[in-house]
Amino acid sequence: MHNAPVGFRELDERFAVAGDDYLECLFSGGRWTEGPVYVPSGKYLLFSDIPNDRIMRWDETDGSVSVFRSPAGYANGHALDRQGRLVSCEHGARRVTRTELDGSLTVIADRWEGKRFNSPNDVVVANDGAIWFTDPPYGITSDYEGHRAEPEIDGCHVYRVDPGTGAVERVADDFERPNGLAFSPDESVLYIADTRRGHLRRFDVDGGRLSGGELFCESPGGNFDGLRVDVEGRVWAAAADVYCFHPDGTHLATLPIPQPSVSNLVFGGPKRNRLFITATDSVYSIMLNTNGAWSL
């Protein structure tokens, strides 16, 4: 794969993040790449190619790309729990699953009060084991990223799965299209993208409950999708390009990506200082002098 020269467009002196002056293209030829998650125990990156109904695997040791799972339930977002197990949002079966260490699948959540979800989209796992996910309708509006179907739930919401009981609780119900989500380093704040409204919101987290929900920032370009946070609390967001925001909401810098749209991103590598980026049909990476927070 080729390298593309790139540089951050810094807008605020507080950015103070340097790294490579080029993007590495790790994969090209998907239809819509999404949901990157780095697996440190195996030194590989998993990512979804949703319309092709497959999860791909990029090996850090030799740069090879292979199919990890196909069919994959039109999987979208992924995360790892603290036991290193893969937690996935599946558009096709409209559920959240966990891949056990023996490769078997466990259904974490597929219904809310007896009604099927729309199409779980993105997911994070908190330190206490709680699973938080968003549920927009992109997997049921057509057959492109799932299976066309009528919604059973009265809107698009955010949910939390209790780590002890497995009970599913609706924690936010005033979004149009909730999408990417990410915790602050100490997990006292949860950022959630509302793609249709073009902004990020900031919630305070206390005992599995959300409060606040004020506007954090508007998108500088394109629709917000996936989010990640680094150890300094900066928010990294996917939209037309990759945008970095200060914890106070100031737009610090833009990382231009040579694709029409960026879907998601994740910090990985042995030190969590390599940013992996899924964008349209490709996957890129760039090494930085900051590190991702633990909630991946």
KAWOMO-V748004 format. One record per backbone hydrogen bond with DSSP energy under -0.5 kcal/mol. NH is the residue of the N-H (numbers start at 1). CO is the residue of the C=O. E is the energy in kcal/mol with one decimal. If there is no record, write none. Layout:
NH/CO/E, NH/CO/E
This chain:
4/23/-2.6, 6/21/-2.0, 9/254/-2.9, 10/8/-0.9, 11/252/-3.4, 12/252/-1.2, 15/12/-1.9, 18/16/-0.5, 20/287/-2.5, 23/4/-3.2, 24/285/-2.7, 25/2/-2.0, 25/23/-0.5, 26/24/-0.8, 26/283/-2.6, 27/283/-1.4, 29/281/-1.0, 30/281/-2.4, 33/280/-2.8, 34/48/-2.3, 37/46/-2.4, 39/44/-3.2, 40/38/-0.7, 42/39/-1.1, 43/39/-1.0, 44/39/-1.4, 45/58/-2.7, 46/37/-2.9, 47/56/-1.8, 48/34/-2.9, 49/54/-2.7, 50/32/-1.6, 52/49/-0.6, 53/50/-2.2, 54/49/-1.2, 55/69/-2.5, 56/47/-3.4, 57/66/-2.9, 58/45/-3.0, 59/57/-0.5, 59/64/-2.9, 60/43/-2.4, 60/58/-0.6, 61/43/-0.6, 63/59/-2.4, 66/57/-2.3, 68/55/-2.6, 68/66/-0.6, 69/55/-1.8, 71/53/-0.5, 76/89/-3.0, 77/121/-2.2, 79/87/-2.0, 81/85/-2.1, 84/81/-2.0, 86/99/-0.8, 87/79/-3.4, 88/97/-2.7, 89/77/-2.6, 90/88/-0.5, 90/95/-3.0, 91/74/-1.9, 91/89/-0.6, 92/73/-2.7, 93/73/-0.5, 94/90/-0.6, 95/90/-1.5, 96/109/-2.9, 97/88/-2.5, 98/106/-2.5, 99/86/-3.1, 100/98/-0.7, 100/104/-3.2, 103/100/-2.3, 106/98/-2.6, 108/96/-2.8, 108/106/-0.6, 109/96/-1.6, 112/115/-2.9, 115/112/-1.9, 117/94/-0.6, 117/110/-1.1, 119/136/-0.7, 121/134/-2.4, 124/132/-2.4, 126/124/-0.5, 126/130/-2.7, 129/126/-1.9, 131/161/-1.5, 132/124/-2.7, 132/130/-0.5, 133/159/-2.2, 134/122/-1.9, 135/157/-1.7, 140/137/-2.4, 141/137/-1.2, 147/139/-1.3, 149/140/-2.2, 155/153/-1.9, 156/175/-0.5, 157/155/-0.5, 158/172/-2.3, 159/133/-2.8, 160/169/-2.5, 161/131/-3.0, 162/160/-0.6, 162/167/-2.8, 166/162/-1.6, 169/160/-3.0, 169/167/-0.5, 171/158/-2.4, 171/169/-0.6, 172/158/-1.3, 175/156/-0.5, 179/193/-2.2, 180/225/-1.0, 182/191/-2.0, 184/189/-2.5, 187/184/-2.0, 190/203/-2.4, 191/182/-3.1, 192/201/-1.9, 193/180/-2.9, 194/199/-2.7, 195/177/-2.3, 195/193/-0.6, 198/194/-1.1, 198/195/-0.6, 199/194/-1.4, 200/217/-2.6, 201/192/-2.5, 202/214/-2.6, 203/190/-2.4, 204/211/-2.7, 205/188/-2.6, 206/209/-2.3, 209/206/-1.3, 211/204/-1.8, 213/202/-1.6, 213/211/-0.8, 214/202/-0.9, 216/200/-3.2, 217/200/-1.3, 219/198/-2.5, 225/238/-2.4, 226/263/-2.2, 228/236/-2.2, 230/234/-2.1, 231/291/-2.7, 233/230/-2.1, 235/245/-2.3, 236/228/-3.6, 236/234/-0.5, 237/235/-0.5, 237/243/-3.1, 238/226/-2.7, 239/241/-2.0, 240/221/-2.3, 242/255/-2.1, 243/237/-2.7, 243/241/-0.5, 244/253/-2.7, 245/235/-2.8, 246/250/-2.8, 249/246/-2.8, 252/244/-2.5, 252/250/-0.7, 253/244/-1.5, 254/9/-1.5, 255/242/-3.3, 256/7/-0.6, 256/254/-0.6, 259/257/-2.2, 262/239/-3.2, 263/278/-2.1, 264/278/-1.5, 266/276/-2.2, 268/274/-2.8, 272/269/-1.6, 273/268/-0.6, 274/268/-1.8, 275/273/-0.5, 275/286/-2.8, 276/266/-3.2, 276/274/-0.6, 277/284/-2.9, 278/264/-2.1, 279/282/-2.4, 280/261/-0.5, 282/279/-2.7, 283/27/-2.3, 284/277/-3.0, 285/24/-1.7, 286/275/-1.7, 288/273/-3.0, 289/18/-2.3, 292/272/-2.8, 293/229/-2.6, 296/294/-1.5
